Amino acid sequence: MSRPEWAPYGVDLDRPNAARVYDYYLGGAHNFAVDRAMADQALADWPELPLIMRANRAFLRRAVRFLVDAGVRQFLDLGSGIPTAGNVHELARAATPDSRVVYVDIDPVAVAHSRAILGDDPCVVAAQADLRDPAAVLDLVRREGLLDLSQPVAVLLVAVLHFVPDGDDPGGIIAGYREAMAAGSYLAICHASADGQGDRAEKHRALYSRTPTPMTMRSREQIDALLKGFEPVPPGLVHMTLWRPDDGEDLPADPGNFPGYAAVALRR
Ligand SMILES: C[S@@+](CC[C@H](N)C(=O)[O-])C[C@H]1O[C@@H](n2cnc3c(N)ncnc32)[C@H](O)[C@@H]1O
């Protein structure tokens, strides 16, 4: 396959990639044949996946609204993905124009496309970095000078911690960010879980082992442990569709069909 114009040089066109597979589920155009083939294989076992991805994006939107209402004006979006409608900077700035956002993703396509969308916006930065190295990411944030880490910041880890294997110590990584976050900061997470999913979770995990970011689904208890040192705001760590649904929103009859847990938690 030849490299499309929007894909940066050096991108591996022959290996599926989590950012682009997710883009495909969400109806985006920044994915390759190899990503679509993997996604179609996953969909054969789990046709609800696009709905789950949309529910994750809906959580992200509600969380950003909550954070803006709580007075947060700075966002560090780790594993931010390929921008689709309703990005963090658009949501935050619709509510308050002085919001500043740093997007970080390990995937060059996600970063290139974010930069193309952002243009020369002085209040938003997109950087390519590995969130598993908090010292390097925080260093980058300080050098960019857009966020003031002496003031509250929202660190967003939405649909990305399941790409951090246990061996990389996700709890230690989060602690690395927590130590740099001023009192009054928040952490928002949404994390895939295999709870109640039986075989198909294992098949899903096996598919992602082909990508550069293999998947580790965790139980509610394991995800809860990642919130150590933070105080979840009500309703706590819950199935993603149950985190502060909008008034009048149709809720799924069985929230367990959306197998991921979400929380927003305060750093005191
Ligand atoms: C499923 S997407 C989530 C995008 C966005 N946060 C959302 O919820 O809509 C996961 C993103 O995490 C990125 N990612 C995976 N591992 C990462 C890492 N170690 N550092 C930074 N980004 C990572 C992937 O490239 C992908 O863009």
The ligand as a Gaussian input file, in Angstrom:
#p B3LYP/6-31G(d) Opt

LIG

0 1
 C       -8.249000       4.330000      22.038000
 S       -7.307000       5.761000      21.713000
 C       -8.006000       6.932000      22.866000
 C       -8.015000       8.342000      22.346000
 C       -8.695000       9.368000      23.281000
 N       -8.028000       9.432000      24.558000
 C      -10.144000       9.025000      23.474000
 O      -10.507000       8.497000      24.538000
 O      -10.945000       9.268000      22.572000
 C       -5.772000       5.363000      22.542000
 C       -4.620000       6.273000      22.158000
 O       -3.540000       6.066000      23.087000
 C       -2.323000       6.143000      22.365000
 N       -1.286000       5.478000      23.154000
 C       -1.153000       4.155000      23.411000
 N       -0.060000       3.942000      24.190000
 C        0.499000       5.156000      24.431000
 C        1.638000       5.595000      25.142000
 N        2.442000       4.733000      25.775000
 N        1.914000       6.920000      25.186000
 C        1.119000       7.824000      24.534000
 N        0.030000       7.456000      23.823000
 C       -0.289000       6.149000      23.769000
 C       -2.647000       5.479000      21.042000
 O       -1.720000       5.860000      20.039000
 C       -4.049000       5.986000      20.770000
 O       -4.038000       7.188000      20.044000

